[in-house]
Amino acid sequence: MPQLKTKYLGLTLKNPLVASASALSKKISNIKEMEDAGISCVVMYSLFEEQIDHESLELHHYLSRGTESFAEALTYFPDFDTYNSGLDRYLGLIAEAKKSVEIPIIGSLNGVSNSGWIEYAKKIQEAGADALELNIYFLPTDKEINSESLEKNYIDLIAAVINSVEIPVSVKLSPYFTSIPGTIQAMENAGAKGFVLFNRFYQPDLDIEKLTVEPTLELSTSRDMLLPLRWTAILYGRIEADIALSSGVHTGTDMVKAIMAGATVATTASELVANGILSAKKMLQGFANWMDTHDYESVESLRGILSQKSVAFPAAFERANYMKALTSFDDTL
Ligand SMILES: Cc1cc2nc3c(=O)[nH]c(=O)nc-3n(C[C@H](O)[C@H](O)[C@H](O)COP(=O)(O)O)c2cc1C
């Protein structure tokens, strides 16, 4: 059988399949089931800073810049008391997970203010998390905020968190940056050890009868993998940090693609939510069988073989391929 062991954020994992943040990690029984199904590491659901301190002044500062009033903005948050009873529960779950399973547990923090990020990052470390994932999601709606100042703000926050904890820190990003490589390089310079590409964004829909704006959450399909796959392939070998591919990983084949593009690990949430945690077993079997039948002895030997650096036609990942895709489609019409 091929050697599936891999290293992510300095942690030794028995294989490259990681459970990405989702509500599944709210129950210890699910985390145990993930370990039993073969998953090598669990990223906990995110602790949202808003959850802990609704009235944070800094949060107020951010939110009120894009909305009419803070009070109104808060009505769009779920009722956090029922969604999650907050910090203590979160930290308790991490501590319990650490006692219950052998696989590494990564805390996830979705913050908005400098003080919140640092304080909660430290607490997550104290609870026993092996690493910390920072989910940076701030939607600028204010015309006064330009990309440079926003990115500088992100990088300052990331640096502040990294300097306040000892565990490795990764950053979960959106694909909406003007220059993904430039932003990632700056974050790596600030000390980030890994990048999770990418977070999925759930766009609100309009209910035209009720005249309301409705939140939507649609699970991914394997097609959603193409965007992170491309960026993983482009970034592999250009940064030192690990890449965790997130979005659209549903099968062993998807895992093979992620690693071939250059991902350190493939992460999955929708597959486990839609088809049960046990589907991880099938994914891992598919991955190992493929490696076996194609004579790859280790994940290392597979990693990056279809990254931009390694392919015969590197422009396939760039704009040149856009034209090629259009013209070859046109030819079929
Ligand atoms: C039900 C559900 C809950 C999620 N909760 C979180 C979360 O708390 N924090 C986070 O960073 N990502 C969260 N995500 C996003 C996933 O971690 C993942 O990045 C995204 O769903 C793309 O991966 P997938 O295609 O395998 O689902 C959630 C996803 C789902 C489906």
The ligand as an SDF file (V2000), in Angstrom:
LIG
                    3D

 31 33  0  0  0  0  0  0  0  0999 V2000
  -22.5760   23.3590    7.1540 C   0  0  0  0  0  0  0  0  0  0  0  0
  -21.2590   24.0780    6.9620 C   0  0  0  0  0  0  0  0  0  0  0  0
  -20.7240   24.8140    8.0090 C   0  0  0  0  0  0  0  0  0  0  0  0
  -19.5130   25.4790    7.8410 C   0  0  0  0  0  0  0  0  0  0  0  0
  -18.9750   26.1790    8.8970 N   0  0  0  0  0  0  0  0  0  0  0  0
  -17.7610   26.7670    8.7480 C   0  0  0  0  0  0  0  0  0  0  0  0
  -17.1480   27.4310    9.8180 C   0  0  0  0  0  0  0  0  0  0  0  0
  -17.6570   27.4880   10.9430 O   0  0  0  0  0  0  0  0  0  0  0  0
  -15.9460   28.0280    9.5980 N   0  0  0  0  0  0  0  0  0  0  0  0
  -15.3060   27.9790    8.3940 C   0  0  0  0  0  0  0  0  0  0  0  0
  -14.1990   28.5040    8.2610 O   0  0  0  0  0  0  0  0  0  0  0  0
  -15.8650   27.3440    7.3440 N   0  0  0  0  0  0  0  0  0  0  0  0
  -17.0640   26.7430    7.4900 C   0  0  0  0  0  0  0  0  0  0  0  0
  -17.6180   26.0900    6.4410 N   0  0  0  0  0  0  0  0  0  0  0  0
  -16.9060   26.0880    5.1580 C   0  0  0  0  0  0  0  0  0  0  0  0
  -16.1230   24.7830    4.9770 C   0  0  0  0  0  0  0  0  0  0  0  0
  -15.1320   24.6210    5.9730 O   0  0  0  0  0  0  0  0  0  0  0  0
  -15.4560   24.7160    3.6100 C   0  0  0  0  0  0  0  0  0  0  0  0
  -14.4030   25.6680    3.5120 O   0  0  0  0  0  0  0  0  0  0  0  0
  -16.4160   24.9610    2.4630 C   0  0  0  0  0  0  0  0  0  0  0  0
  -17.6710   24.3500    2.6970 O   0  0  0  0  0  0  0  0  0  0  0  0
  -15.8550   24.3870    1.1650 C   0  0  0  0  0  0  0  0  0  0  0  0
  -15.5610   23.0200    1.2970 O   0  0  0  0  0  0  0  0  0  0  0  0
  -16.5630   21.8730    0.7680 P   0  0  0  0  0  0  0  0  0  0  0  0
  -16.7460   22.0860   -0.6780 O   0  0  0  0  0  0  0  0  0  0  0  0
  -15.8490   20.5860    1.0850 O   0  0  0  0  0  0  0  0  0  0  0  0
  -17.8360   22.0250    1.5230 O   0  0  0  0  0  0  0  0  0  0  0  0
  -18.8320   25.4160    6.5900 C   0  0  0  0  0  0  0  0  0  0  0  0
  -19.3750   24.6640    5.5600 C   0  0  0  0  0  0  0  0  0  0  0  0
  -20.5700   23.9900    5.7340 C   0  0  0  0  0  0  0  0  0  0  0  0
  -21.1250   23.1820    4.5870 C   0  0  0  0  0  0  0  0  0  0  0  0
  1  2  1  0
  2  3  1  0
  2 30  2  0
  3  4  2  0
  4  5  1  0
  4 28  1  0
  5  6  2  0
  6  7  1  0
  6 13  1  0
  7  8  2  0
  7  9  1  0
  9 10  1  0
 10 11  2  0
 10 12  1  0
 12 13  2  0
 13 14  1  0
 14 15  1  0
 14 28  1  0
 15 16  1  0
 16 17  1  0
 16 18  1  0
 18 19  1  0
 18 20  1  0
 20 21  1  0
 20 22  1  0
 22 23  1  0
 23 24  1  0
 24 25  2  0
 24 26  1  0
 24 27  1  0
 28 29  2  0
 29 30  1  0
 30 31  1  0
M  END
$$$$
